[in-house]
Amino acid sequence: MKNIAKYISSTFLIMALLISCDDGFDDLNTDKVRLVSIDPTYQLNTAIIQGAPGYGNNLTYQVTIVRQMITPFAGVGTGANLNQDNRAATLELWNLGYRTTIKNLVDGIASIEDDPEKTNLLSMLRIWRAHQFMILTDSYGDVPYFSAGKGFLEQIPFPEYDPQELIYDDLLKELEEASAALNPANDAVDQEVMYAGAGISDNISAWKRLGHSLLLRAAMRLVKVNPAKAQEFSAKAIAGGIMTSNEDNALVRHDPSFRNAMGTNLNGGQAPFYYLDKELVDFMQSNDDPRLEAIAVRYVGSASEGGQIPENADRDPDVQIGMPQGFDNTTIAPQVAADGVASLFDYSQLDRTRLGAPEAPSFYVTYSETLLLHAEAIVRGWASGDANAVYQEAIRAHMEQLADWPGETTVPESEITAYLATHSLTPGSELEDINTQYWISSFLNGSESWANFRRSGFPVVAPNPYPGGELKTEDFIRRLTYPDAERTVNSANLDAAIGRQGPDILDTRVWWDVE
């Protein structure tokens, strides 16, 4: 009996100890440092900052395809310079999008989509998600969209690829709805970096104008495949209120804490490798464009990369010589002699101390680009107004925008006025004039410049004649190829997209890119 009593007493003692040990168990085992949730504002900011155009996702293909810059060197820089499919480079944009920007935006939206106190933040996330998906689908064509970024949220590890037409239908809807829902009377979003971070007090209205400007951009992508829808949504965008000044520009402001990835490459190992394209330099020189002086530098007489020193730097627009395409560093010597330069290192470059600086801003959507699309809508009869006045204001806006870069990049008012006096819309060639200026205004924003080039067919530039290129049916690269990893991990969905869209090669056109 005593043993039984002792056993019962021991049992109660153990139970009491276990219960007492459980007190504070959750608190004891919770990491006080590690985050258990993320503020969606920071996820928005991460997507904005991390998505900035850089080296591999900008220079290797996009900027080179549209004849803005060129490298004659192979290796990691192989891409549009040789018209070759370098899948170690075509995946850069894909990985950046799906691993960073889309993942953060989709997760941020899911965390607050049912919160009536977060309507403005939700709208910002939706607008920026649409922007990032435009870049992805414009570059690759059919991509994972409706189920993308939901591997954790909905256990979808192998997302389906959606037809680009359906993607654009939803992008238009998202941009229209999210822009309309923004209301300065609702929740403040004081810590977003795009506008509040720039000191703009009414950042909600600025985001609203950004949303409508992106809606106009998306609508104009459809001019050849669905002109009725393009007209409908461009009208909605303009009526809703698009950008009104350079203060509305959507950009990343780099600083010593977060440097421009393109600038760090061009000031590091890639410094002697990239040059301004002959087509760009020739066009700006023939038009007496004062922007060339802000963009270019030539290290005159450089016989090697060692000659690219400040003492040899000449920024006079008249001495600039763009590098032609069609050569690599082993075959360019005869052209070097014909052009009268000391070596390939003597061609004009993007000035690495100014537009190519590590702390130079990265522009996503600008007032100038938006005005040019507005001018095109007027020319097409889809909007009212003076197309030439809007066109000239767009050129002025970009010239004034140059002052935002470090160094001496401000275009004097007298030179802006002189340029505009000789550059009005040419009757019968309005679309060419507008979209050729878009080529200049979107300089360094390769994804957008390339998309508008395919959409509009302008500027009229010569294709890259490199003899070892891999293009089979097209003069220009029309899309980027899918990452090889997709063949390994998501092959069934990848095959469905290829079967629907066409071969996974550089020649295949995306849905809206038609003759």
Buried (B, 14 or more C-beta within 10 A) or exposed (E): EEEEEEEEEEEEEEEEEEEEEEEEEEEEEEEEEEEEEEBBBBBBBBBBBBBBBBBBBBBBBBBBBBBBBBBBBBEBBBBBBBBBBBBEBBBBBBEBBBEBBBBBBBBBBBBBEEEEEBBBBBBBBBBBBBBBBBBBBBBBBBBBBEBBBBBEBEEBEBBBBBBBEEBBBBBBEBBBEBBBBBEBEBBEBEEBBBBBBBEBEEBBBBBBBBBBBBBBBBBBBBBBBBEEBBBBBBBBBBEBBBBBEBEBBBBBBBEEEBBBBBBBBBBEEBBBBBBBBBBBBBBBBEBBBBBBBBBBBBBBEBEEBEBBEEEBBBBEBEEBBBBBBBBBEEEBEEBBEEBEBBBBBBBBBBBBBBBBBBBBBBBBBBBBBBBBBBBBBBBBEBBEEEBBBBBBBBBBBBBBBBEBBBEEBBBEEEBBEEBBEEBEBEEEEBBBBBBBBBBBBBBBBBBBBBBBBBBBBBBEBEBBEBEEBBBEEBEBBBBBBBBEEBEEEBEEBBBEBBEBBBEBBBBBBBBBBEE
